[in-house]
Amino acid sequence: MLKELNPLLHSQLRLAVISILISVEEADFVFLKKQTGATSGNLSVQLEKLREAEYISILKTFRGKMPRTICKITQKGILAFEEYVQVLQSYIAIKKR
């Protein structure tokens, strides 16, 4: 029986964010928005869902007078992503048989 894909990571935008964060030390909101092509509102909502699941941490700071939101993947997020990839690979392996 196939294991279910993590529904939190199966969202295209959330998966894109996690995929970016797993390869960098941190990324700010502007960078994530540019890389994903998401709207500010949608990205904010999806980042909050990832934060609530403890897959990412979010630090809100200021650069001068400009607000800055910095995101980092957590250990829990790394493990969730690795498991997601393994499950996806198991789906692909079935097709190759």
MODELLER restraints for C-alpha pairs under 7 A, 6 or more apart:
rsr = mdl.restraints
at = mdl.atoms
rsr.add(forms.Gaussian(group=physical.xy_distance, feature=features.Distance(at['CA:3:A'], at['CA:87:A']), mean=6.50, stdev=0.5))
rsr.add(forms.Gaussian(group=physical.xy_distance, feature=features.Distance(at['CA:5:A'], at['CA:84:A']), mean=6.21, stdev=0.5))
rsr.add(forms.Gaussian(group=physical.xy_distance, feature=features.Distance(at['CA:5:A'], at['CA:87:A']), mean=6.51, stdev=0.5))
rsr.add(forms.Gaussian(group=physical.xy_distance, feature=features.Distance(at['CA:6:A'], at['CA:84:A']), mean=6.26, stdev=0.5))
rsr.add(forms.Gaussian(group=physical.xy_distance, feature=features.Distance(at['CA:9:A'], at['CA:15:A']), mean=4.99, stdev=0.5))
rsr.add(forms.Gaussian(group=physical.xy_distance, feature=features.Distance(at['CA:14:A'], at['CA:46:A']), mean=6.09, stdev=0.5))
rsr.add(forms.Gaussian(group=physical.xy_distance, feature=features.Distance(at['CA:16:A'], at['CA:36:A']), mean=6.70, stdev=0.5))
rsr.add(forms.Gaussian(group=physical.xy_distance, feature=features.Distance(at['CA:17:A'], at['CA:32:A']), mean=6.84, stdev=0.5))
rsr.add(forms.Gaussian(group=physical.xy_distance, feature=features.Distance(at['CA:21:A'], at['CA:27:A']), mean=6.74, stdev=0.5))
rsr.add(forms.Gaussian(group=physical.xy_distance, feature=features.Distance(at['CA:21:A'], at['CA:72:A']), mean=6.27, stdev=0.5))
rsr.add(forms.Gaussian(group=physical.xy_distance, feature=features.Distance(at['CA:21:A'], at['CA:73:A']), mean=5.67, stdev=0.5))
rsr.add(forms.Gaussian(group=physical.xy_distance, feature=features.Distance(at['CA:22:A'], at['CA:73:A']), mean=6.36, stdev=0.5))
rsr.add(forms.Gaussian(group=physical.xy_distance, feature=features.Distance(at['CA:22:A'], at['CA:78:A']), mean=6.81, stdev=0.5))
rsr.add(forms.Gaussian(group=physical.xy_distance, feature=features.Distance(at['CA:25:A'], at['CA:72:A']), mean=6.66, stdev=0.5))
rsr.add(forms.Gaussian(group=physical.xy_distance, feature=features.Distance(at['CA:26:A'], at['CA:70:A']), mean=6.64, stdev=0.5))
rsr.add(forms.Gaussian(group=physical.xy_distance, feature=features.Distance(at['CA:26:A'], at['CA:71:A']), mean=5.63, stdev=0.5))
rsr.add(forms.Gaussian(group=physical.xy_distance, feature=features.Distance(at['CA:26:A'], at['CA:72:A']), mean=4.74, stdev=0.5))
rsr.add(forms.Gaussian(group=physical.xy_distance, feature=features.Distance(at['CA:27:A'], at['CA:70:A']), mean=5.69, stdev=0.5))
rsr.add(forms.Gaussian(group=physical.xy_distance, feature=features.Distance(at['CA:27:A'], at['CA:71:A']), mean=5.36, stdev=0.5))
rsr.add(forms.Gaussian(group=physical.xy_distance, feature=features.Distance(at['CA:27:A'], at['CA:72:A']), mean=6.70, stdev=0.5))
rsr.add(forms.Gaussian(group=physical.xy_distance, feature=features.Distance(at['CA:28:A'], at['CA:68:A']), mean=6.89, stdev=0.5))
rsr.add(forms.Gaussian(group=physical.xy_distance, feature=features.Distance(at['CA:28:A'], at['CA:69:A']), mean=5.44, stdev=0.5))
rsr.add(forms.Gaussian(group=physical.xy_distance, feature=features.Distance(at['CA:28:A'], at['CA:70:A']), mean=4.25, stdev=0.5))
rsr.add(forms.Gaussian(group=physical.xy_distance, feature=features.Distance(at['CA:28:A'], at['CA:71:A']), mean=5.89, stdev=0.5))
rsr.add(forms.Gaussian(group=physical.xy_distance, feature=features.Distance(at['CA:29:A'], at['CA:69:A']), mean=5.42, stdev=0.5))
rsr.add(forms.Gaussian(group=physical.xy_distance, feature=features.Distance(at['CA:29:A'], at['CA:70:A']), mean=6.34, stdev=0.5))
rsr.add(forms.Gaussian(group=physical.xy_distance, feature=features.Distance(at['CA:33:A'], at['CA:39:A']), mean=6.90, stdev=0.5))
rsr.add(forms.Gaussian(group=physical.xy_distance, feature=features.Distance(at['CA:33:A'], at['CA:40:A']), mean=6.85, stdev=0.5))
rsr.add(forms.Gaussian(group=physical.xy_distance, feature=features.Distance(at['CA:33:A'], at['CA:43:A']), mean=6.88, stdev=0.5))
rsr.add(forms.Gaussian(group=physical.xy_distance, feature=features.Distance(at['CA:50:A'], at['CA:56:A']), mean=5.83, stdev=0.5))
rsr.add(forms.Gaussian(group=physical.xy_distance, feature=features.Distance(at['CA:51:A'], at['CA:57:A']), mean=5.81, stdev=0.5))
rsr.add(forms.Gaussian(group=physical.xy_distance, feature=features.Distance(at['CA:54:A'], at['CA:74:A']), mean=6.98, stdev=0.5))
rsr.add(forms.Gaussian(group=physical.xy_distance, feature=features.Distance(at['CA:54:A'], at['CA:76:A']), mean=6.63, stdev=0.5))
rsr.add(forms.Gaussian(group=physical.xy_distance, feature=features.Distance(at['CA:54:A'], at['CA:77:A']), mean=6.88, stdev=0.5))
rsr.add(forms.Gaussian(group=physical.xy_distance, feature=features.Distance(at['CA:55:A'], at['CA:73:A']), mean=6.01, stdev=0.5))
rsr.add(forms.Gaussian(group=physical.xy_distance, feature=features.Distance(at['CA:55:A'], at['CA:74:A']), mean=5.40, stdev=0.5))
rsr.add(forms.Gaussian(group=physical.xy_distance, feature=features.Distance(at['CA:55:A'], at['CA:76:A']), mean=5.48, stdev=0.5))
rsr.add(forms.Gaussian(group=physical.xy_distance, feature=features.Distance(at['CA:55:A'], at['CA:77:A']), mean=3.69, stdev=0.5))
rsr.add(forms.Gaussian(group=physical.xy_distance, feature=features.Distance(at['CA:56:A'], at['CA:71:A']), mean=6.52, stdev=0.5))
rsr.add(forms.Gaussian(group=physical.xy_distance, feature=features.Distance(at['CA:56:A'], at['CA:72:A']), mean=5.41, stdev=0.5))
rsr.add(forms.Gaussian(group=physical.xy_distance, feature=features.Distance(at['CA:56:A'], at['CA:73:A']), mean=4.27, stdev=0.5))
rsr.add(forms.Gaussian(group=physical.xy_distance, feature=features.Distance(at['CA:56:A'], at['CA:74:A']), mean=5.07, stdev=0.5))
rsr.add(forms.Gaussian(group=physical.xy_distance, feature=features.Distance(at['CA:56:A'], at['CA:77:A']), mean=6.25, stdev=0.5))
rsr.add(forms.Gaussian(group=physical.xy_distance, feature=features.Distance(at['CA:57:A'], at['CA:71:A']), mean=5.69, stdev=0.5))
rsr.add(forms.Gaussian(group=physical.xy_distance, feature=features.Distance(at['CA:57:A'], at['CA:72:A']), mean=5.30, stdev=0.5))
rsr.add(forms.Gaussian(group=physical.xy_distance, feature=features.Distance(at['CA:57:A'], at['CA:73:A']), mean=6.35, stdev=0.5))
rsr.add(forms.Gaussian(group=physical.xy_distance, feature=features.Distance(at['CA:57:A'], at['CA:74:A']), mean=6.53, stdev=0.5))
rsr.add(forms.Gaussian(group=physical.xy_distance, feature=features.Distance(at['CA:58:A'], at['CA:69:A']), mean=6.69, stdev=0.5))
rsr.add(forms.Gaussian(group=physical.xy_distance, feature=features.Distance(at['CA:58:A'], at['CA:70:A']), mean=5.64, stdev=0.5))
rsr.add(forms.Gaussian(group=physical.xy_distance, feature=features.Distance(at['CA:58:A'], at['CA:71:A']), mean=4.67, stdev=0.5))
rsr.add(forms.Gaussian(group=physical.xy_distance, feature=features.Distance(at['CA:58:A'], at['CA:72:A']), mean=6.65, stdev=0.5))
rsr.add(forms.Gaussian(group=physical.xy_distance, feature=features.Distance(at['CA:59:A'], at['CA:69:A']), mean=5.76, stdev=0.5))
rsr.add(forms.Gaussian(group=physical.xy_distance, feature=features.Distance(at['CA:59:A'], at['CA:70:A']), mean=5.09, stdev=0.5))
rsr.add(forms.Gaussian(group=physical.xy_distance, feature=features.Distance(at['CA:59:A'], at['CA:71:A']), mean=6.49, stdev=0.5))
rsr.add(forms.Gaussian(group=physical.xy_distance, feature=features.Distance(at['CA:60:A'], at['CA:68:A']), mean=5.74, stdev=0.5))
rsr.add(forms.Gaussian(group=physical.xy_distance, feature=features.Distance(at['CA:60:A'], at['CA:69:A']), mean=4.55, stdev=0.5))
rsr.add(forms.Gaussian(group=physical.xy_distance, feature=features.Distance(at['CA:60:A'], at['CA:70:A']), mean=6.32, stdev=0.5))
rsr.add(forms.Gaussian(group=physical.xy_distance, feature=features.Distance(at['CA:61:A'], at['CA:67:A']), mean=5.87, stdev=0.5))
rsr.add(forms.Gaussian(group=physical.xy_distance, feature=features.Distance(at['CA:61:A'], at['CA:68:A']), mean=5.10, stdev=0.5))
rsr.add(forms.Gaussian(group=physical.xy_distance, feature=features.Distance(at['CA:61:A'], at['CA:69:A']), mean=6.34, stdev=0.5))
rsr.add(forms.Gaussian(group=physical.xy_distance, feature=features.Distance(at['CA:62:A'], at['CA:68:A']), mean=5.24, stdev=0.5))
